[in-house]
Amino acid sequence: MSTLRIERLCDEHGHITQPQTLTAALAVHRQLRPMLPESATDYVAKMARITGYGARLVAALNEDGQVLGLALYRVYENTYEDLRLYIDDLVTDERLRSQGVGSALIDWCEAEARALGCRFLVLDSGTWRTAAHKLYLRKEFVISSFHFTRALD
Protein backbone atom coordinates (compact mmCIF):
# COMPACT_ATOMS: atom_id res chain seq x y z
CA MET A 1 0.00 0.00 0.00
CA SER A 2 1.35 3.41 -0.93
CA THR A 3 1.37 6.34 1.46
CA LEU A 4 -1.68 6.27 3.70
CA ARG A 5 -2.87 8.96 6.09
CA ILE A 6 -5.73 8.99 8.56
CA GLU A 7 -7.65 12.25 8.66
CA ARG A 8 -10.27 13.40 11.15
CA LEU A 9 -13.52 14.43 9.47
CA CYS A 10 -15.00 16.20 12.49
CA ASP A 11 -13.74 18.17 15.46
CA GLU A 12 -13.86 17.25 19.15
CA HIS A 13 -17.44 18.61 19.32
CA GLY A 14 -18.65 16.45 16.45
CA HIS A 15 -18.90 19.24 13.87
CA ILE A 16 -18.06 18.01 10.36
CA THR A 17 -14.86 19.80 9.31
CA GLN A 18 -14.18 17.97 6.05
CA PRO A 19 -17.53 17.82 4.22
CA GLN A 20 -15.91 17.22 0.82
CA THR A 21 -13.92 14.25 2.12
CA LEU A 22 -17.00 12.94 3.89
CA THR A 23 -18.97 13.21 0.64
CA ALA A 24 -16.19 11.29 -1.12
CA ALA A 25 -16.45 8.59 1.58
CA LEU A 26 -20.12 7.88 0.83
CA ALA A 27 -19.51 5.16 -1.78
CA VAL A 28 -17.08 3.32 0.50
CA HIS A 29 -19.31 3.66 3.57
CA ARG A 30 -22.29 2.27 1.62
CA GLN A 31 -20.27 -0.88 0.93
CA LEU A 32 -20.69 -1.67 4.62
CA ARG A 33 -24.00 0.11 5.21
CA PRO A 34 -26.07 0.02 1.98
CA MET A 35 -29.02 1.49 3.88
CA LEU A 36 -27.23 4.85 4.14
CA PRO A 37 -28.66 7.64 1.97
CA GLU A 38 -27.59 7.63 -1.67
CA SER A 39 -27.69 11.42 -1.83
CA ALA A 40 -24.46 13.10 -0.68
CA THR A 41 -26.45 15.92 0.92
CA ASP A 42 -28.61 13.50 2.89
CA TYR A 43 -25.55 11.43 3.84
CA VAL A 44 -23.62 14.43 5.20
CA ALA A 45 -26.73 15.55 7.12
CA LYS A 46 -27.15 12.07 8.63
CA MET A 47 -23.50 11.86 9.60
CA ALA A 48 -23.71 15.35 11.14
CA ARG A 49 -26.60 14.12 13.31
CA ILE A 50 -24.67 11.00 14.31
CA THR A 51 -21.53 12.95 15.18
CA GLY A 52 -23.75 15.39 17.06
CA TYR A 53 -24.69 12.46 19.31
CA GLY A 54 -21.03 11.77 20.10
CA ALA A 55 -19.66 9.69 17.24
CA ARG A 56 -16.46 10.70 15.47
CA LEU A 57 -15.25 9.98 11.93
CA VAL A 58 -11.85 9.40 10.40
CA ALA A 59 -10.96 8.46 6.83
CA ALA A 60 -7.96 6.64 5.41
CA LEU A 61 -6.71 8.55 2.38
CA ASN A 62 -4.03 7.91 -0.22
CA GLU A 63 -1.55 10.54 -1.39
CA ASP A 64 -4.14 11.83 -3.91
CA GLY A 65 -6.76 12.31 -1.19
CA GLN A 66 -8.86 9.36 -2.38
CA VAL A 67 -10.90 7.74 0.41
CA LEU A 68 -9.71 4.16 0.93
CA GLY A 69 -11.53 3.45 4.18
CA LEU A 70 -13.52 4.94 7.02
CA ALA A 71 -13.98 4.47 10.74
CA LEU A 72 -16.90 5.78 12.79
CA TYR A 73 -16.34 5.49 16.53
CA ARG A 74 -17.45 6.83 19.87
CA VAL A 75 -15.98 6.94 23.36
CA TYR A 76 -18.16 6.23 26.35
CA GLU A 77 -18.10 4.72 29.80
CA ASN A 78 -20.16 1.74 30.86
CA THR A 79 -20.45 -0.44 33.95
CA TYR A 80 -18.40 -3.42 32.82
CA GLU A 81 -15.46 -2.03 30.83
CA ASP A 82 -15.22 1.51 32.11
CA LEU A 83 -14.06 3.91 29.39
CA ARG A 84 -14.06 2.31 25.94
CA LEU A 85 -13.66 3.32 22.34
CA TYR A 86 -16.39 1.55 20.37
CA ILE A 87 -16.00 1.27 16.61
CA ASP A 88 -19.46 1.49 15.03
CA ASP A 89 -18.27 1.20 11.43
CA LEU A 90 -14.95 0.11 9.98
CA VAL A 91 -14.84 -0.28 6.21
CA THR A 92 -12.20 -0.50 3.51
CA ASP A 93 -13.03 -0.04 -0.15
CA GLU A 94 -13.76 -3.55 -1.39
CA ARG A 95 -11.16 -3.18 -4.18
CA LEU A 96 -8.44 -2.56 -1.58
CA ARG A 97 -9.18 -5.07 1.15
CA SER A 98 -6.31 -7.08 2.68
CA GLN A 99 -3.84 -4.31 1.81
CA GLY A 100 -3.49 -2.75 5.27
CA VAL A 101 -6.16 -0.05 5.25
CA GLY A 102 -8.39 -1.68 7.87
CA SER A 103 -5.37 -2.51 10.00
CA ALA A 104 -4.19 1.12 9.83
CA LEU A 105 -7.64 2.34 10.87
CA ILE A 106 -7.70 -0.07 13.82
CA ASP A 107 -4.19 1.04 14.84
CA TRP A 108 -5.31 4.68 14.67
CA CYS A 109 -8.39 3.92 16.79
CA GLU A 110 -6.23 2.08 19.32
CA ALA A 111 -3.84 5.05 19.60
CA GLU A 112 -6.82 7.40 20.01
CA ALA A 113 -8.32 5.13 22.68
CA ARG A 114 -5.05 5.07 24.61
CA ALA A 115 -4.66 8.85 24.33
CA LEU A 116 -8.18 9.29 25.74
CA GLY A 117 -7.56 6.91 28.64
CA CYS A 118 -9.78 4.10 27.39
CA ARG A 119 -9.25 0.62 28.79
CA PHE A 120 -10.89 -1.20 25.87
CA LEU A 121 -11.19 -1.06 22.09
CA VAL A 122 -14.48 -2.69 21.07
CA LEU A 123 -16.45 -3.48 17.92
CA ASP A 124 -19.27 -5.69 16.71
CA SER A 125 -19.16 -7.49 13.38
CA GLY A 126 -21.83 -9.28 11.40
CA THR A 127 -21.55 -13.04 11.62
CA TRP A 128 -21.19 -13.32 7.82
CA ARG A 129 -18.13 -11.00 7.66
CA THR A 130 -15.60 -13.78 8.09
CA ALA A 131 -12.78 -12.01 6.24
CA ALA A 132 -13.11 -9.05 8.62
CA HIS A 133 -13.12 -11.44 11.59
CA LYS A 134 -9.71 -12.75 10.52
CA LEU A 135 -8.35 -9.20 10.71
CA TYR A 136 -9.90 -8.60 14.14
CA LEU A 137 -8.47 -11.82 15.51
CA ARG A 138 -5.03 -10.95 14.09
CA LYS A 139 -5.36 -7.59 15.87
CA GLU A 140 -5.98 -9.52 19.13
CA PHE A 141 -9.68 -8.83 19.55
CA VAL A 142 -11.52 -11.63 21.34
CA ILE A 143 -15.11 -12.74 20.92
CA SER A 144 -16.39 -11.76 24.35
CA SER A 145 -20.17 -11.83 24.01
CA PHE A 146 -23.20 -12.19 21.79
CA HIS A 147 -24.92 -9.04 20.57
CA PHE A 148 -28.73 -9.21 20.52
CA THR A 149 -30.97 -6.81 18.63
CA ARG A 150 -34.75 -6.41 18.50
CA ALA A 151 -36.46 -4.06 16.06
CA LEU A 152 -39.08 -1.78 17.60
CA ASP A 153 -41.31 -1.41 14.53
QUINORQUI-V656589 format. One record per residue. N is the residue number from 1. SS is DSSP state (@ for helix, = for strand, . for the rest). PHI is phi as a letter, one per 20 degrees, with the letter a starting at -180 (none if undefined). OMEGA is omega in radians with two decimals (none if undefined). Layout:
n & ss & phi & omega
N & SS & PHI & OMEGA
N & SS & PHI & OMEGA
This chain:
n & ss & phi & omega
1 & . & none & 3.10
2 & . & f & -3.11
3 & . & g & -3.09
4 & = & c & 3.06
5 & = & c & 3.09
6 & = & d & -3.07
7 & = & c & 3.04
8 & = & f & 3.13
9 & . & d & 3.08
10 & = & b & -3.14
11 & . & e & -3.07
12 & . & f & 3.10
13 & . & e & 3.12
14 & . & n & 3.11
15 & . & f & 3.12
16 & = & f & -3.13
17 & . & d & -3.12
18 & . & c & -3.07
19 & @ & f & 3.13
20 & @ & f & 3.10
21 & @ & f & 3.10
22 & @ & f & 3.09
23 & @ & g & 3.13
24 & @ & f & -3.13
25 & @ & e & -3.05
26 & @ & g & -3.08
27 & @ & f & 3.12
28 & @ & f & -3.11
29 & @ & f & 3.13
30 & @ & f & 3.05
31 & @ & f & 3.07
32 & @ & e & -3.04
33 & . & c & -3.09
34 & . & f & 3.13
35 & . & e & 3.09
36 & . & f & -3.13
37 & . & g & 3.07
38 & . & f & -3.14
39 & . & f & 3.12
40 & @ & f & 3.14
41 & @ & f & 3.14
42 & @ & f & 3.12
43 & @ & f & 3.14
44 & @ & f & 3.12
45 & @ & f & 3.11
46 & @ & f & -3.13
47 & @ & f & 3.07
48 & @ & f & 3.08
49 & @ & f & -3.12
50 & @ & f & 3.10
51 & @ & f & 3.05
52 & @ & f & 3.09
53 & . & e & 3.05
54 & . & p & 3.12
55 & . & f & 3.09
56 & = & c & -3.08
57 & = & c & 2.95
58 & = & c & 3.10
59 & = & c & 3.00
60 & = & e & -3.07
61 & = & c & 3.00
62 & = & e & -3.08
63 & . & f & 3.10
64 & . & e & -3.13
65 & . & n & 3.11
66 & . & f & 3.13
67 & = & f & 3.12
68 & = & d & -3.11
69 & = & a & -3.04
70 & = & b & 2.98
71 & = & c & 3.03
72 & = & d & -3.06
73 & = & b & 3.04
74 & = & b & 3.11
75 & = & d & 3.08
76 & = & b & 3.14
77 & = & d & 3.04
78 & = & c & -3.01
79 & . & e & -3.03
80 & . & d & 3.09
81 & . & c & -3.09
82 & = & l & -3.09
83 & = & f & -3.08
84 & = & c & 2.95
85 & = & d & -3.11
86 & = & d & 3.11
87 & = & e & 3.11
88 & = & f & -3.07
89 & = & c & 3.03
90 & = & c & -3.07
91 & = & b & 3.01
92 & = & d & 3.07
93 & . & g & -3.03
94 & @ & g & 3.12
95 & @ & f & -3.03
96 & @ & c & -3.10
97 & . & f & -3.11
98 & . & m & 3.09
99 & . & c & 3.04
100 & . & o & -3.12
101 & @ & f & 3.13
102 & @ & f & 3.11
103 & @ & f & 3.11
104 & @ & f & 3.10
105 & @ & f & 3.09
106 & @ & f & 3.12
107 & @ & f & 3.12
108 & @ & f & 3.13
109 & @ & f & 3.11
110 & @ & f & 3.12
111 & @ & f & 3.10
112 & @ & f & 3.12
113 & @ & g & 3.13
114 & @ & f & 3.14
115 & @ & f & -3.13
116 & . & e & 3.11
117 & . & n & 3.13
118 & . & f & 3.09
119 & . & e & -3.09
120 & = & b & 2.96
121 & = & d & -2.93
122 & = & c & 2.99
123 & = & b & 2.98
124 & . & d & 3.12
125 & . & b & 3.12
126 & . & g & -3.06
127 & . & f & -3.11
128 & . & e & -3.05
129 & . & e & -3.00
130 & @ & f & 3.10
131 & @ & f & 3.09
132 & @ & f & -3.14
133 & @ & f & 3.11
134 & @ & f & 3.08
135 & @ & f & -3.09
136 & @ & f & 3.11
137 & @ & f & 3.06
138 & @ & f & -3.14
139 & . & e & 3.03
140 & . & m & 2.93
141 & . & f & 3.05
142 & . & d & 3.08
143 & . & e & -2.97
144 & . & d & -3.10
145 & . & a & 2.96
146 & . & e & 3.09
147 & . & d & -3.12
148 & . & d & 3.13
149 & . & c & 3.05
150 & . & c & 3.09
151 & . & f & -3.14
152 & . & d & -3.13
153 & . & f & none
